[in-house]
Amino acid sequence: MSDSGHTPNETGERLQKLLARAGLGSRRAIEGWISQGRVQINDEVAQLGARATAQDEVLVDGRSVDLGAAASPTRRVIVYNKPEGEVTTRDDPEGRPTVFDRLPRLTGERWIAVGRLDISTSGLLLFTTDGELANRLMHPSWQVDREYAVRIFGQVDDDMAERLVNGVTLEDGEARFTDLVYWGGTGHNHWYYVAIMEGRNREVRRLWESQGVQVSRLKRVRHGPIFLPSRLSAGRWEELEQADVDTLSDSVGLDRVPVKSPTPTEKHRLRRLKRKRPSRPDDRRSAKPAEKGRGGTKGRQGKGRRSRG
């Protein structure tokens, strides 16, 4: 029994929904944890169907989970233009810069990265305070595609483009581009737009390399309905407004909830951060195609077109 005098099965929200929103995992994964007895509410092993509120004490594998933010359904989303040279982790044992270094600090919440970009890939990276939104945007079952601008060194003909769209076998299974569009170039360097449904490790690079060509630049320009704004230079971020967050939520079947306004302390930090300019040399670089008429949720959809080589 909690100090509030209610049992978790009678009030609040489903436990797996709260823990997913807190960023611990997907609802399905958390249901498995509950079935395995890994979750406790108020010193008792939780059962499937249990409900909880912010006043309940919840432990996962013996570690306390703060449900304060998760119990108040709001969400925030940031679009970040990742420069090359940053790693997608909170702490790097090698001391390399991370994508979290430049993000605004939050009070009582944390930013959750929606997927990863490797150290040599730049471009659009989404962050959210809603763990369930992050999990759905990453899970293959929701069919959320990602689009990249990629510079290829080597010759690409129609047969190669056909193979990449129809599917090739990699070491971890079959993979394919759902879209491949030629953009331009000279000599042996040519730009393409490609779209992919999954986020397997280095999948875009590995697909091209399976055909004997080299990826010399790679930049993500879209994640689902959200495009990288052309106004956003490398190393910069901006927060999505309600309409774009609603569009993103709709794309993965989540109910619309209010976008939480920054606290006064956060607003002060935001003003200071926006006055700062990126300091690293690579922050001033941007992939040429990604600057062509892109921003917000508007832009070229480019479905079903293939390279002309």
C-alpha positions in Angstrom: 0.0 0.0 0.0 1.4 3.4 -0.9 1.2 6.5 1.3 -1.7 7.8 -0.8 -3.8 5.0 0.6 -4.8 3.4 -2.7 -3.8 0.1 -4.4 -2.1 0.5 -7.8 -4.7 -1.8 -9.5 -7.6 0.7 -8.9 -6.2 4.0 -10.0 -3.7 5.5 -12.4 -2.5 4.2 -15.7 -1.4 0.8 -16.9 2.1 0.2 -15.5 3.6 -0.9 -18.8 2.3 2.3 -20.4 3.9 4.5 -17.7 7.3 2.7 -17.8 7.3 2.9 -21.7 6.6 6.6 -21.5 9.5 7.0 -19.0 11.8 5.5 -21.7 12.6 2.1 -20.2 11.4 0.1 -23.2 8.5 -0.8 -25.4 5.2 -1.8 -23.8 5.6 -5.4 -25.1 9.1 -5.6 -23.6 7.9 -4.2 -20.2 5.0 -6.7 -20.2 7.6 -9.4 -20.4 9.5 -7.9 -17.4 6.3 -7.9 -15.4 5.6 -11.5 -16.3 9.1 -12.4 -15.2 8.6 -10.7 -11.8 11.2 -8.0 -12.4 8.9 -5.1 -11.5 7.6 -4.2 -8.1 5.0 -1.7 -6.9 5.1 -0.6 -3.3 7.2 -3.6 -2.2 5.0 -6.1 -4.0 5.7 -8.0 -7.3 3.6 -6.3 -10.0 1.1 -8.3 -12.0 0.0 -7.8 -15.6 -2.8 -5.3 -15.6 -1.4 -3.4 -12.6 -2.0 0.3 -12.6 0.2 3.0 -11.0 0.4 6.7 -10.3 3.3 9.1 -9.6 2.8 8.5 -5.9 3.6 4.8 -6.1 7.0 3.4 -5.5 8.0 1.4 -8.6 11.2 -0.7 -8.9 12.6 -2.4 -12.0 15.3 -4.9 -11.3 15.6 -3.4 -7.9 16.1 0.2 -9.2 13.7 3.0 -8.4 11.9 4.6 -11.3 10.6 8.1 -11.1 7.1 8.2 -12.7 6.5 11.9 -12.0 6.9 13.1 -15.6 5.5 9.9 -17.2 2.3 10.2 -15.1 1.6 13.6 -16.7 1.2 12.9 -20.4 3.1 15.7 -22.2 5.8 15.3 -24.8 8.5 17.4 -26.3 10.5 16.7 -29.4 13.8 18.3 -30.6 15.2 18.2 -34.1 19.0 18.2 -34.0 21.4 18.6 -36.9 24.2 16.2 -35.9 27.7 17.1 -37.2 30.2 14.4 -38.1 32.5 13.5 -35.2 29.8 13.2 -32.5 28.7 9.8 -31.0 25.1 8.9 -30.1 25.6 8.2 -26.5 25.2 10.0 -23.2 28.8 9.3 -22.0 31.7 8.2 -24.2 34.6 6.3 -22.5 37.0 7.7 -25.1 36.0 11.3 -24.3 34.6 12.0 -27.7 31.8 14.7 -28.1 28.3 13.3 -27.8 25.0 14.4 -29.4 23.7 15.2 -25.9 26.4 17.8 -25.1 24.6 20.7 -26.9 21.0 19.8 -25.9 19.1 22.0 -23.4 19.1 20.6 -19.9 15.7 19.6 -18.6 14.2 19.7 -15.1 12.7 16.4 -14.0 12.9 14.8 -17.4 15.5 13.6 -19.9 16.0 13.6 -23.7 15.8 10.2 -25.3 17.5 9.8 -28.7 15.3 8.3 -31.4 17.7 5.8 -32.9 21.4 6.4 -33.6 23.7 7.9 -36.2 27.3 6.6 -36.4 30.2 9.0 -35.8 30.8 9.7 -39.5 27.1 10.3 -40.4 25.6 13.7 -40.0 22.1 15.2 -40.2 18.7 14.8 -38.6 18.4 13.2 -35.1 15.2 13.4 -33.1 15.1 13.6 -29.3 12.0 13.3 -27.2 10.9 13.2 -23.6 8.4 10.5 -24.4 9.9 7.1 -24.3 6.9 5.4 -25.9 7.1 7.8 -28.9 10.8 7.1 -29.2 10.2 3.3 -29.1 7.5 3.4 -31.7 9.5 5.6 -34.1 12.4 3.1 -33.9 10.4 -0.2 -34.1 10.2 -1.8 -37.5 6.5 -2.8 -37.0 5.5 0.9 -37.4 7.2 1.2 -40.8 8.7 4.7 -40.2 11.1 5.4 -43.0 14.3 7.4 -42.8 15.7 9.3 -45.8 19.4 10.1 -46.4 21.4 12.2 -48.8 24.4 10.1 -49.8 27.4 10.8 -51.9 28.8 7.8 -53.7 32.2 7.3 -55.1 32.0 4.8 -58.0 29.8 4.0 -60.9 26.1 3.2 -60.3 24.1 1.7 -63.2 20.4 0.8 -63.5 21.1 -2.9 -62.6 22.7 -1.9 -59.3 19.9 0.5 -58.5 17.4 -2.3 -59.2 19.2 -4.7 -56.9 19.3 -2.2 -54.1 15.6 -1.6 -54.3 14.6 -5.2 -54.7 16.8 -6.4 -51.9 20.3 -7.7 -51.3 21.6 -10.2 -48.6 23.8 -8.7 -45.9 25.5 -10.6 -43.0 22.5 -9.9 -40.8 19.8 -10.7 -43.4 18.1 -9.1 -46.4 18.0 -5.4 -46.7 16.7 -2.9 -49.3 16.1 0.7 -50.0 12.4 1.6 -50.3 13.3 4.5 -52.5 16.5 5.5 -54.5 16.6 8.8 -56.4 19.6 10.2 -58.3 20.3 13.9 -57.4 23.4 14.8 -59.4 27.2 15.0 -59.5 30.3 14.9 -61.6 33.0 12.4 -62.4 33.0 9.5 -60.0 31.1 11.4 -57.2 27.3 11.4 -57.4 24.6 12.3 -54.9 21.5 10.1 -54.2 18.5 10.3 -51.9 17.7 6.9 -50.4 15.0 5.8 -48.0 15.0 2.8 -45.6 12.5 1.4 -43.2 15.0 -0.1 -40.6 17.7 1.3 -38.5 20.2 -1.5 -38.4 23.8 -0.7 -37.7 25.4 1.1 -40.7 22.7 -0.3 -43.0 22.8 2.4 -45.6 26.6 2.2 -45.9 26.6 -1.6 -46.0 23.9 -1.7 -48.7 26.0 0.5 -51.0 29.3 -1.3 -50.1 27.7 -4.6 -51.0 27.7 -3.3 -54.6 31.3 -2.4 -54.6 31.0 1.4 -54.3 32.0 3.7 -51.5 30.0 6.1 -49.4 32.0 9.3 -49.0 29.3 11.4 -47.3 26.1 10.4 -45.5 23.5 12.7 -44.1 20.0 11.9 -42.7 17.5 14.4 -44.0 14.1 13.0 -42.9 12.7 10.7 -40.2 9.1 9.8 -40.9 7.1 13.0 -41.5 9.8 15.3 -40.1 12.4 16.9 -42.4 15.7 18.5 -41.4 15.1 22.3 -41.8 17.4 23.9 -44.3 17.8 26.8 -41.8 19.3 24.5 -39.1 23.1 24.5 -39.4 25.2 21.6 -38.1 25.4 21.5 -34.3 22.1 23.4 -33.9 18.7 22.2 -32.7 15.2 23.5 -32.5 12.1 22.3 -30.6 9.1 21.2 -32.6 5.8 23.0 -32.1 2.5 21.3 -31.3 1.4 20.7 -34.9 4.6 18.9 -35.9 4.6 16.9 -32.7 1.0 15.9 -33.4 1.9 14.8 -36.9 4.8 12.7 -35.5 2.5 11.1 -32.9 -0.2 10.4 -35.5 2.3 8.6 -37.7 2.8 5.9 -35.0 -0.7 5.7 -33.6 -0.2 7.6 -30.4 -2.8 9.9 -28.8 -2.0 13.6 -29.1 -0.9 15.2 -25.9 0.1 18.8 -25.1 3.7 19.9 -25.8 5.1 20.9 -22.5 6.3 24.5 -22.2 9.8 25.1 -20.9 10.2 26.1 -17.2 11.6 29.6 -16.5 15.0 28.1 -15.7 14.9 26.2 -19.0 13.9 29.3 -20.9 16.9 31.2 -19.5 19.2 28.4 -20.5 17.7 28.3 -24.0 18.3 32.0 -24.5 21.9 31.5 -23.5 22.4 28.5 -25.7 20.8 30.2 -28.8 23.3 33.1 -28.4 26.2 30.6 -28.7 27.7 29.7 -32.0 29.0 26.2 -32.9 32.7 26.1 -32.2 33.9 23.1 -34.1 35.2 23.4 -37.7 32.9 20.7 -39.1 29.8 22.5 -37.7 29.9 24.9 -40.7 29.7 22.0 -43.2 26.5 20.7 -44.6 25.7 18.2 -47.3 24.7 20.0 -50.5 21.5 18.2 -51.3 20.1 18.6 -47.8 20.0 22.4 -48.1 17.6 22.3 -51.1 14.2 23.4 -50.0 13.7 21.3 -46.8 12.2 22.2 -43.5 9.6 21.1 -40.9 7.2 18.5 -42.2 7.1 19.8 -45.7 9.3 18.6 -48.5 9.7 16.1 -51.4 8.2 12.7 -50.6 10.0 11.0 -53.5 8.3 7.6 -53.3 8.8 4.9 -55.9 11.5 6.6 -58.0 14.7 4.9 -58.9 18.1 6.0 -60.0 18.9 6.6 -63.6 22.6 6.0 -62.9 
